Amino acid sequence: MGARLHRSPAQVLIVDDSIVARSILSRMVEGTQRFRVSAAFGDVRGALQFLDTHPVDVILLDVEMPGIDGLTALPQVLAAGKGAKVLVVSSSADEGAAVSVQALALGAADTLVKPGVGAFGGRFACVLEERLSRLIDAPEATSGLPGRYFPAGPAAAAFDVVAIGASTGGIHALSQLLRAIPARFQAPILVTQHLPASFMSYFAAQLAVLGGRPCDVATDCMRVRPGRIIVAPGHAHIRVVRTSEGAAIRLSVERAPSGCMPSVDPMFESVAEVFGARALGIVLSGMGRDGCEGARNLVDAGARIFVQDRESSVVWGMPGAVANAGRATAVLPPDQIGRLIAEARA
């Protein structure tokens, strides 16, 4: 998905089987100055037919619907939307809920808990407008760089650790990347994904399935071991330190340059210190510039950095910042990054 020029006002498609919910959501969207309802449907089939001929900017998608449910239909909706951002609005999309992580893994840009019909109110309208604005205003790097290699060192050189940073759209990208890595791959994988702490337990369980290897939420002094994935908790950064047995995780809560918690920058900085040129950094879809400063540490240490390309990113902010700073060894879709990792370690 590349950059798209938004019509003014931005067009919103609503897909919800409840006529009451469709009516309330429509009034809330129409009550803003920036957004208008392009259409509203009670099932996915009607929405897909509409998207064949009508471009929209954002799709509000319910999960529990008759016929094809929202999660099952999400890949089709994304394809039909041709770059439209999908905001899953469902009563089952609580923070940390399986539905929320599954929706993000399938490519949704964000999730929002839909209140009961009697609980819709001014506060929800404000939150909905804020979420819509965040999706439309997501900063994207403006370089026209295509997916390709850069002359920053041999892309397929061996490495001893993989450190991955991601934010908006990153869970879907991460799932594609991990599926491309075979079970024989043994280098430890560290992941900093911008998510609340309540998501992390289920997120780790999902990554274990996708990656075909154990995955742990990081704790202080946890050993970095081969064949495992470690994810940053929502309340702290992960740093890597040397130990007599190799390397271990230390949690820290200092303010990062990006302001994110957890932040990719401290992870990259410490990985560069411990592993040097034997590290591989990866930056996937996400808003802002988190990871760009840490990427400089990796480059200075002789490490390689692969970033997700614009076309496959929900937001080409984080990967675009690294690419435009000249710190990327390769700019590729996540599945190709996964295959390149597998080849390098084969």
C-alpha positions as CSV (number, residue, x, y, z in Angstrom):
1,M,0.0,0.0,0.0
2,G,1.6,3.2,-1.0
3,A,0.8,6.9,-0.3
4,R,-2.6,7.9,-1.4
5,L,-4.1,11.3,-2.0
6,H,-7.0,11.8,0.3
7,R,-10.2,13.4,-0.9
8,S,-11.5,16.3,1.2
9,P,-13.4,15.3,3.2
10,A,-12.0,11.7,3.6
11,Q,-14.4,9.0,2.7
12,V,-15.4,6.3,5.2
13,L,-17.1,3.0,4.5
14,I,-19.0,1.4,7.4
15,V,-19.6,-2.4,7.6
16,D,-21.7,-3.5,10.5
17,D,-24.7,-5.9,10.7
18,S,-26.5,-3.7,13.3
19,I,-28.7,-1.1,11.7
20,V,-28.6,0.9,14.9
21,A,-24.8,0.8,15.0
22,R,-24.6,1.8,11.4
23,S,-26.9,4.7,12.0
24,I,-25.0,5.9,15.1
25,L,-21.5,5.5,13.5
26,S,-22.8,7.3,10.4
27,R,-24.0,10.3,12.5
28,M,-20.7,10.4,14.3
29,V,-18.6,10.4,11.1
30,E,-20.9,13.0,9.4
31,G,-20.6,15.1,12.5
32,T,-16.9,15.7,11.9
33,Q,-15.5,18.3,9.5
34,R,-12.9,15.9,8.0
35,F,-14.9,12.8,7.2
36,R,-17.9,11.7,5.3
37,V,-19.7,8.4,5.0
38,S,-19.3,7.0,1.5
39,A,-21.7,4.1,2.2
40,A,-22.8,1.7,5.0
41,F,-23.5,-2.0,4.6
42,G,-24.8,-4.8,6.9
43,D,-22.6,-7.5,5.4
44,V,-19.2,-7.9,3.8
45,R,-20.5,-9.0,0.4
46,G,-22.2,-5.6,-0.2
47,A,-19.1,-3.8,0.9
48,L,-16.8,-5.7,-1.4
49,Q,-19.1,-5.0,-4.4
50,F,-19.1,-1.3,-3.5
51,L,-15.3,-1.2,-3.2
52,D,-15.0,-2.5,-6.8
53,T,-16.1,0.9,-8.1
54,H,-15.8,3.3,-5.2
55,P,-12.5,4.3,-3.6
56,V,-12.5,5.1,0.1
57,D,-9.9,6.2,2.7
58,V,-11.0,4.3,5.8
59,I,-13.2,1.2,6.4
60,L,-14.9,0.7,9.8
61,L,-15.3,-3.1,10.0
62,D,-17.3,-5.0,12.6
63,V,-16.2,-8.6,13.5
64,E,-19.3,-10.5,14.5
65,M,-21.5,-10.5,11.4
66,P,-23.7,-13.1,9.8
67,G,-22.3,-15.0,6.8
68,I,-18.6,-14.0,6.5
69,D,-17.3,-12.5,9.8
70,G,-15.0,-9.5,9.8
71,L,-11.8,-11.4,10.6
72,T,-12.4,-14.0,7.8
73,A,-13.2,-11.2,5.3
74,L,-10.4,-8.8,6.4
75,P,-7.8,-9.9,3.7
76,Q,-10.4,-9.6,1.0
77,V,-11.5,-6.2,2.4
78,L,-7.9,-5.0,2.4
79,A,-7.4,-6.1,-1.2
80,A,-10.6,-4.5,-2.4
81,G,-9.9,-1.3,-0.5
82,K,-6.7,-0.7,-2.6
83,G,-4.8,1.1,0.2
84,A,-7.7,2.1,2.4
85,K,-7.0,1.8,6.2
86,V,-9.2,-0.7,8.1
87,L,-10.3,0.2,11.6
88,V,-11.9,-2.8,13.3
89,V,-14.7,-1.5,15.5
90,S,-16.1,-4.4,17.6
91,S,-17.4,-5.1,21.1
92,S,-14.8,-8.0,21.2
93,A,-11.8,-5.8,20.3
94,D,-10.7,-5.1,23.9
95,E,-7.0,-4.4,24.6
96,G,-5.2,-7.7,24.8
97,A,-8.1,-9.7,23.3
98,A,-7.4,-12.4,20.8
99,V,-9.7,-10.6,18.3
100,S,-7.6,-7.4,18.5
101,V,-4.2,-9.1,17.9
102,Q,-5.7,-11.3,15.1
103,A,-7.1,-8.3,13.4
104,L,-3.8,-6.5,13.5
105,A,-1.9,-9.6,12.4
106,L,-4.2,-9.8,9.4
107,G,-3.5,-6.2,8.4
108,A,-6.0,-3.9,10.2
109,A,-4.4,-0.6,10.9
110,D,-6.1,-0.2,14.4
111,T,-8.9,-1.6,16.6
112,L,-11.5,0.2,18.7
113,V,-13.9,-1.3,21.2
114,K,-17.5,-0.6,20.2
115,P,-19.7,0.1,23.2
116,G,-23.2,-1.3,23.7
117,V,-25.9,0.5,21.8
118,G,-27.1,2.4,24.9
119,A,-23.5,3.4,25.8
120,F,-22.6,5.3,22.6
121,G,-21.9,8.9,23.6
122,G,-19.8,12.0,23.2
123,R,-16.7,10.4,24.5
124,F,-16.8,7.6,22.0
125,A,-17.4,10.1,19.2
126,C,-14.3,11.9,20.2
127,V,-12.2,8.7,20.3
128,L,-13.6,7.6,16.9
129,E,-12.7,11.0,15.3
130,E,-9.2,10.8,16.9
131,R,-8.6,7.3,15.5
132,L,-9.8,8.3,12.1
133,S,-7.6,11.4,12.1
134,R,-4.6,9.4,13.2
135,L,-4.9,7.0,10.3
136,I,-5.3,9.7,7.7
137,D,-2.6,11.9,9.2
138,A,-0.1,9.1,9.6
139,P,3.2,10.7,8.4
140,E,4.9,8.8,5.6
141,A,8.4,9.3,4.2
142,T,8.3,10.9,0.8
143,S,11.1,9.1,-1.0
144,G,10.3,7.3,-4.2
145,L,12.8,4.6,-3.5
146,P,11.6,1.2,-4.8
147,G,12.1,-2.1,-3.1
148,R,15.8,-2.9,-3.8
149,Y,19.2,-3.4,-2.3
150,F,21.4,-0.5,-1.3
151,P,25.2,-0.6,-1.4
152,A,25.6,-0.7,2.3
153,G,27.3,-4.1,2.7
154,P,26.6,-7.7,1.7
155,A,22.9,-8.4,2.3
156,A,23.3,-12.1,2.9
157,A,26.3,-12.0,5.3
158,A,26.0,-14.2,8.4
159,F,24.6,-12.8,11.7
160,D,24.0,-13.9,15.3
161,V,20.9,-12.0,16.3
162,V,17.9,-10.4,14.5
163,A,16.4,-7.3,16.1
164,I,13.0,-6.2,14.7
165,G,11.2,-2.9,15.3
166,A,7.6,-2.2,14.2
167,S,4.5,-0.1,14.9
168,T,1.2,0.5,13.0
169,G,0.8,-2.3,10.5
170,G,3.8,-4.1,11.9
171,I,2.0,-7.1,13.3
172,H,0.8,-8.1,9.8
173,A,4.2,-7.5,8.4
174,L,5.9,-9.5,11.2
175,S,3.6,-12.4,10.5
176,Q,4.5,-12.5,6.9
177,L,8.2,-12.3,7.7
178,L,8.2,-15.0,10.3
179,R,6.2,-17.4,8.0
180,A,9.1,-17.2,5.5
181,I,11.7,-18.3,8.1
182,P,12.2,-22.1,8.4
183,A,12.2,-24.0,11.7
184,R,15.9,-24.7,11.3
185,F,16.7,-21.0,11.8
186,Q,18.4,-20.7,15.2
187,A,19.6,-17.1,15.6
188,P,17.6,-15.4,18.5
189,I,15.0,-12.9,17.4
190,L,14.2,-9.7,19.4
191,V,11.0,-7.8,18.7
192,T,10.0,-4.3,19.8
193,Q,6.4,-3.7,18.7
194,H,4.4,-0.7,19.8
195,L,1.6,-2.3,21.8
196,P,0.0,-1.8,25.2
197,A,1.2,-4.1,27.9
198,S,-2.2,-5.9,28.0
199,F,-1.6,-7.2,24.4
200,M,1.8,-8.8,25.1
201,S,0.9,-12.2,26.4
202,Y,-1.4,-13.1,23.5
203,F,1.0,-11.4,21.0
204,A,3.8,-13.6,22.2
205,A,1.6,-16.7,21.8
206,Q,0.7,-15.7,18.3
207,L,4.4,-15.1,17.4
208,A,5.3,-18.5,18.7
209,V,2.8,-20.1,16.3
210,L,3.8,-17.9,13.4
211,G,7.5,-18.3,13.9
212,G,7.4,-22.0,14.8
213,R,9.6,-21.4,17.9
214,P,9.1,-20.4,21.5
215,C,8.4,-16.8,22.2
216,D,8.7,-15.0,25.6
217,V,7.7,-11.6,26.8
218,A,11.0,-10.1,28.1
219,T,11.8,-10.0,31.8
220,D,14.8,-8.5,33.4
221,C,18.0,-10.6,33.2
222,M,16.3,-13.1,30.7
223,R,19.0,-15.0,28.7
224,V,19.1,-14.4,24.9
225,R,19.0,-18.0,23.7
226,P,19.2,-19.6,20.2
227,G,16.0,-20.6,18.5
228,R,13.7,-18.3,20.5
229,I,11.8,-15.0,20.1
230,I,11.8,-12.3,22.8
231,V,9.3,-9.5,22.7
232,A,9.6,-6.2,24.6
233,P,6.9,-5.8,27.3
234,G,4.6,-2.8,26.8
235,H,5.9,-1.0,29.8
236,A,9.7,-1.1,29.2
237,H,12.4,-1.0,26.5
238,I,14.6,-4.1,26.0
239,R,18.4,-3.7,26.1
240,V,21.0,-6.4,25.5
241,V,24.0,-6.8,27.7
242,R,27.0,-9.1,27.6
243,T,27.1,-12.0,30.1
244,S,29.6,-14.8,30.8
245,E,27.2,-17.1,29.0
246,G,26.6,-14.8,26.0
247,A,23.9,-12.1,26.2
248,A,20.9,-11.2,28.4
249,I,18.0,-8.8,28.5
250,R,17.8,-5.7,30.8
251,L,14.6,-3.8,31.0
252,S,14.8,0.0,31.1
253,V,12.2,2.8,31.3
254,E,14.2,5.9,30.4
255,R,12.7,8.3,28.0
256,A,13.6,7.4,24.4
257,P,14.3,10.0,21.7
258,S,11.1,8.9,19.9
259,G,9.0,9.2,23.0
260,C,7.8,5.6,22.4
261,M,7.4,3.0,25.1
262,P,8.7,0.5,24.3
263,S,11.1,2.0,21.8
264,V,13.2,0.4,19.0
265,D,16.1,2.8,19.5
266,P,17.4,1.4,22.8
267,M,17.2,-2.1,21.5
268,F,19.1,-1.3,18.3
269,E,21.7,0.7,20.3
270,S,22.4,-2.1,22.7
271,V,22.4,-4.8,20.0
272,A,25.0,-2.8,18.1
273,E,27.2,-2.7,21.3
274,V,27.0,-6.4,22.0
275,F,26.8,-8.0,18.6
276,G,28.4,-5.4,16.3
277,A,28.6,-6.4,12.7
278,R,27.1,-9.8,13.6
279,A,23.7,-8.2,14.1
280,L,20.8,-7.7,11.7
281,G,18.3,-4.9,12.3
282,I,14.8,-4.9,10.7
283,V,12.3,-2.0,10.6
284,L,8.8,-2.7,9.6
285,S,5.6,-0.6,9.0
286,G,5.0,2.1,11.6
287,M,4.4,5.8,12.2
288,G,7.1,8.2,13.1
289,R,10.9,7.7,13.2
290,D,11.4,5.2,16.1
291,G,14.4,3.1,15.2
292,C,16.1,5.6,13.0
293,E,18.6,6.7,15.6
294,G,19.3,3.2,16.7
295,A,19.8,2.2,13.1
296,R,22.8,4.7,13.0
297,N,24.4,2.7,15.8
298,L,24.0,-0.5,13.9
299,V,25.4,0.9,10.7
300,D,28.4,2.4,12.6
301,A,29.0,-1.1,14.1
302,G,29.0,-2.6,10.6
303,A,25.6,-4.3,10.9
304,R,23.0,-4.6,8.2
305,I,19.5,-3.2,8.2
306,F,16.6,-4.4,6.2
307,V,13.5,-2.2,6.0
308,Q,10.0,-2.8,4.7
309,D,9.1,-1.2,1.3
310,R,6.6,1.5,0.9
311,E,4.1,-0.5,-1.1
312,S,3.6,-3.2,1.5
313,S,3.6,-0.9,4.5
314,V,0.4,0.4,6.2
315,V,2.6,3.5,7.1
316,W,6.0,4.0,5.6
317,G,7.2,6.3,8.5
318,M,9.7,4.2,10.5
319,P,11.1,2.2,7.6
320,G,11.1,5.3,5.3
321,A,13.0,7.3,7.8
322,V,15.8,4.7,7.9
323,A,15.8,4.3,4.1
324,N,15.9,8.1,3.5
325,A,18.7,8.5,6.1
326,G,20.8,6.1,3.9
327,R,21.0,3.4,6.6
328,A,19.1,0.6,4.8
329,T,21.0,-2.3,3.3
330,A,17.8,-3.5,1.6
331,V,14.2,-2.2,1.1
332,L,11.9,-5.1,0.5
333,P,8.4,-6.6,1.3
334,P,8.4,-8.5,4.6
335,D,8.1,-12.0,3.1
336,Q,11.2,-11.3,1.0
337,I,13.0,-10.1,4.0
338,G,12.1,-13.4,5.7
339,R,13.4,-15.4,2.8
340,L,16.6,-13.3,2.7
341,I,17.2,-14.0,6.4
342,A,16.7,-17.8,5.8
343,E,19.1,-17.7,2.9
344,A,21.7,-15.9,5.0
345,R,21.6,-18.4,7.8
346,A,21.2,-21.5,5.6
